[in-house]
Amino acid sequence: MNAALVPSAMTPRFVSTLTAMLAAAMLFLLPGMAHAEDGMRIITKLRITVATGGDDLRNASHAVAEIKYVGLSGNLLTASINLNNGAGWGNWSTHTVTMTTPSGMLLANVEEFSIQFTSGQPDIFSTGDNWNMNGITVTAILDDSTEAVLVQRSGNYLHRFWSDHDTRWATAL
């Protein structure tokens, strides 16, 4: 009586359904390119390129890049790098710095990228520094050597850092 419910041979409909299910399972379960866009890739480095506008970053001033992310433990963490180490960046110049990231920084878990500016004074007669940032590109280099652009912004000027205010620029990721 139940024999009608169990096919004695594979019907074309059964074969096509089974094939579709196997293809979908392979897309979701196999590592590699199928997962490259799902954010589960680990960021190993950041390449940070900053373009200075018509007001330079003076000697003794500091531009520090910081990235906020949720770690594998679930805690909100930060990683940072001093982009210029107190060196001057002339007007209309472009500088690229590569930052090695802490282990376990997943692409899907990055939340914010920022630049913190600290005005320096090379001598006691100098006034506080101001600096125009005209562009920034932040590229994540992933564990499989692919790259993902996290930030790409420009403007004339994108942000003006002042010695005593507007010292931080940030963007959500």
C-alpha positions in Angstrom: 0.0 0.0 0.0 2.9 2.4 0.7 4.8 1.1 -2.3 3.5 4.0 -4.4 5.3 6.5 -2.2 8.8 5.0 -2.7 10.0 5.3 -6.3 11.4 2.1 -7.8 13.6 4.1 -10.2 15.0 7.6 -10.1 12.7 10.0 -11.9 14.1 13.0 -13.8 12.5 15.3 -11.3 14.2 13.5 -8.4 17.6 13.6 -10.1 17.3 17.3 -10.9 16.2 18.1 -7.3 19.1 16.0 -5.9 21.6 17.7 -8.2 20.4 21.2 -7.2 20.7 20.3 -3.5 24.2 19.0 -3.9 25.3 22.1 -5.9 23.9 24.4 -3.2 25.6 22.3 -0.5 29.0 22.6 -2.3 28.7 26.4 -2.6 28.1 26.7 1.2 30.4 24.1 2.5 33.6 24.3 0.4 36.3 26.8 1.4 37.8 29.3 -1.0 36.2 31.7 -3.4 32.6 30.8 -2.4 33.4 32.3 1.0 35.5 35.2 -0.2 32.6 37.6 0.0 31.0 36.4 3.1 33.3 38.3 5.5 34.9 35.3 7.1 38.3 36.0 5.6 41.0 37.1 8.0 42.6 40.5 7.5 46.4 40.1 7.7 47.5 43.6 6.8 46.0 47.0 6.0 47.5 49.2 3.3 46.7 52.9 4.2 47.3 55.6 1.6 46.8 59.2 2.6 46.9 62.3 0.3 47.8 65.6 1.9 46.2 68.8 0.5 47.3 72.4 0.5 48.3 72.5 4.2 51.1 70.1 5.2 51.5 67.8 8.1 54.4 69.4 10.0 57.4 67.8 11.6 56.7 66.7 15.2 52.9 66.2 14.4 51.4 62.8 14.4 48.7 61.1 12.4 47.6 57.8 14.0 45.4 55.3 12.2 43.1 53.1 14.3 40.7 50.3 13.3 38.0 49.1 15.6 36.8 45.5 15.3 35.0 42.8 17.2 37.6 40.1 18.1 37.0 36.4 18.0 36.2 36.6 21.8 33.3 39.0 21.1 35.1 42.0 22.7 35.5 45.3 20.9 39.2 45.8 20.1 41.4 48.4 18.4 44.6 48.3 16.5 46.6 51.4 15.6 49.7 52.6 13.8 51.5 55.9 13.7 51.4 56.8 10.0 54.1 59.4 9.9 56.2 58.9 13.1 56.6 62.6 13.5 57.9 63.2 10.0 56.6 66.0 7.9 54.3 65.4 4.9 54.6 68.2 2.4 51.7 69.8 0.6 50.1 67.8 -2.1 52.0 64.6 -1.2 50.8 61.0 -1.0 52.1 58.5 1.6 51.4 54.7 1.9 51.9 52.7 5.1 51.4 49.0 5.6 50.1 47.8 9.0 50.3 44.2 10.1 47.0 43.4 12.0 46.5 41.3 15.1 45.6 37.7 14.5 41.9 36.9 14.2 40.7 40.2 12.6 37.8 39.1 10.4 36.7 41.2 7.5 33.1 40.9 8.7 33.9 42.2 12.1 35.6 45.6 11.3 33.5 48.5 12.5 35.3 51.8 12.2 38.5 53.3 10.7 39.8 56.6 12.0 42.7 59.0 11.9 43.7 60.8 15.1 45.8 64.0 14.7 48.1 65.4 17.3 49.6 68.8 16.6 53.3 69.0 17.2 55.5 72.1 17.5 59.0 71.7 16.2 60.2 74.6 18.3 58.9 77.0 21.0 58.2 79.7 18.4 55.9 77.6 16.2 52.2 77.8 16.4 50.0 74.7 16.5 49.9 72.7 13.3 46.8 72.4 11.0 46.7 69.7 8.3 44.5 69.1 5.2 43.8 65.5 4.4 42.5 65.4 0.8 42.1 61.6 0.4 42.4 58.2 2.1 42.3 54.7 0.8 42.4 51.7 3.2 42.8 48.3 1.6 42.5 45.0 3.6 44.9 42.3 2.5 43.3 39.0 3.3 44.7 35.6 4.3 44.2 34.3 0.8 46.1 37.3 -0.7 43.0 38.9 -2.1 42.3 42.5 -1.3 39.2 44.4 -0.2 38.9 48.2 -0.2 37.5 49.3 3.2 37.7 53.0 2.7 38.1 55.2 -0.3 37.3 58.9 0.1 38.6 62.1 -1.3 37.8 65.8 -1.4 39.4 69.2 -1.5 39.8 68.9 1.5 38.3 65.7 2.8 39.0 66.8 6.4 40.9 69.7 8.0 42.6 68.8 11.2 43.2 71.7 13.5 45.7 71.9 16.4 43.0 72.3 19.0 39.8 70.9 17.5 38.6 68.6 14.8 41.5 66.3 15.6 39.7 63.1 14.7 38.3 61.8 11.4 36.3 58.5 11.4 34.2 56.4 9.1 32.0 53.5 9.9 32.8 50.3 8.0 
